[in-house]
Amino acid sequence: MSIAFIGNFETELPSPSMVDAALRFFDDALALGKLTEDYKIHARQDFSSAGPGNAFMNIIRLWPRYSATFD
């Protein structure tokens, strides 16, 4: 599954409602059986230099399911 945030989050964060919606999306997908219990969250910046912006990336790295590794 993929989700996208529209905006430049290099120095500013997305709105709290955008972040809440993303986290609820993952919770709902898990509850509906669309994700396994051991799912991981990765960000575009994990794959290339392009990504959600450094400010937002610092927040994503704190999410419980975030993983920079692909094991």
VOPAGU-2260 file (C-alpha; in pm, 1 decimal, decimal comma):
REM VOPAGU-2260
SITE   aa  ch    i         X         Y         Z
SITE  MET   A    0       0,0       0,0       0,0
SITE  SER   A    1     113,3     351,4     -60,6
SITE  ILE   A    2      -2,0     685,2      63,3
SITE  ALA   A    3     113,3    1029,4     -41,8
SITE  PHE   A    4     128,6    1366,5     126,4
SITE  ILE   A    5      98,0    1666,8    -100,3
SITE  GLY   A    6     325,9    1953,6      -5,5
SITE  ASN   A    7     682,2    2048,4      77,3
SITE  PHE   A    8     778,2    1920,9     420,2
SITE  GLU   A    9    1146,7    2004,4     413,5
SITE  THR   A   10    1114,2    2254,5     698,0
SITE  GLU   A   11     743,7    2241,7     787,4
SITE  LEU   A   12     530,3    1948,8     893,2
SITE  PRO   A   13     204,7    1837,0     735,3
SITE  SER   A   14    -101,7    1931,8     933,8
SITE  PRO   A   15    -186,1    1715,8    1234,5
SITE  SER   A   16    -502,4    1601,4    1056,1
SITE  MET   A   17    -294,9    1473,1     761,4
SITE  VAL   A   18     -70,1    1274,0     994,7
SITE  ASP   A   19    -368,3    1143,6    1194,0
SITE  ALA   A   20    -541,1    1033,6     872,2
SITE  ALA   A   21    -233,9     837,5     765,2
SITE  LEU   A   22    -200,4     662,3    1099,4
SITE  ARG   A   23    -574,1     583,2    1103,9
SITE  PHE   A   24    -538,8     442,2     751,1
SITE  PHE   A   25    -280,3     192,7     874,7
SITE  ASP   A   26    -489,4     104,0    1181,6
SITE  ASP   A   27    -799,6      51,2     967,7
SITE  ALA   A   28    -611,0    -155,7     708,4
SITE  LEU   A   29    -475,6    -375,6     987,5
SITE  ALA   A   30    -820,8    -416,2    1143,9
SITE  LEU   A   31    -966,8    -511,7     805,2
SITE  GLY   A   32    -696,9    -771,4     746,2
SITE  LYS   A   33    -537,0    -579,1     460,0
SITE  LEU   A   34    -204,8    -562,5     648,7
SITE  THR   A   35     -27,3    -831,5     846,8
SITE  GLU   A   36      49,7    -780,3    1215,4
SITE  ASP   A   37     419,8    -734,2    1135,4
SITE  TYR   A   38     378,4    -467,0     866,7
SITE  LYS   A   39     644,4    -197,9     833,7
SITE  ILE   A   40     629,9     161,1     718,5
SITE  HIS   A   41     890,5     293,0     476,5
SITE  ALA   A   42     925,8     639,0     328,4
SITE  ARG   A   43    1029,3     745,6     -19,8
SITE  GLN   A   44    1345,7     892,1     129,0
SITE  ASP   A   45    1446,2     537,7     229,0
SITE  PHE   A   46    1474,8     453,1    -141,5
SITE  SER   A   47    1622,0     773,9    -285,4
SITE  SER   A   48    1720,5    1126,1    -192,4
SITE  ALA   A   49    1371,4    1246,5    -283,4
SITE  GLY   A   50    1119,7    1207,6      -9,4
SITE  PRO   A   51     871,1    1365,9     223,9
SITE  GLY   A   52    1119,2    1631,7     336,5
SITE  ASN   A   53    1354,1    1624,8     629,3
SITE  ALA   A   54    1111,9    1775,6     882,4
SITE  PHE   A   55     845,3    1516,7     806,3
SITE  MET   A   56    1099,4    1235,5     779,1
SITE  ASN   A   57    1208,4    1308,2    1136,0
SITE  ILE   A   58     848,9    1246,9    1247,0
SITE  ILE   A   59     800,9     933,3    1035,7
SITE  ARG   A   60    1113,5     782,1    1191,8
SITE  LEU   A   61     936,9     800,7    1529,7
SITE  TRP   A   62     632,4     601,5    1415,1
SITE  PRO   A   63     625,2     257,6    1580,7
SITE  ARG   A   64     607,8      65,1    1252,1
SITE  TYR   A   65     874,0     267,0    1069,4
SITE  SER   A   66    1172,8      68,7     946,4
SITE  ALA   A   67    1465,8     187,5     737,4
SITE  THR   A   68    1562,8    -173,5     667,9
SITE  PHE   A   69    1393,7    -404,8     420,0
SITE  ASP   A   70    1429,6    -744,1     585,0
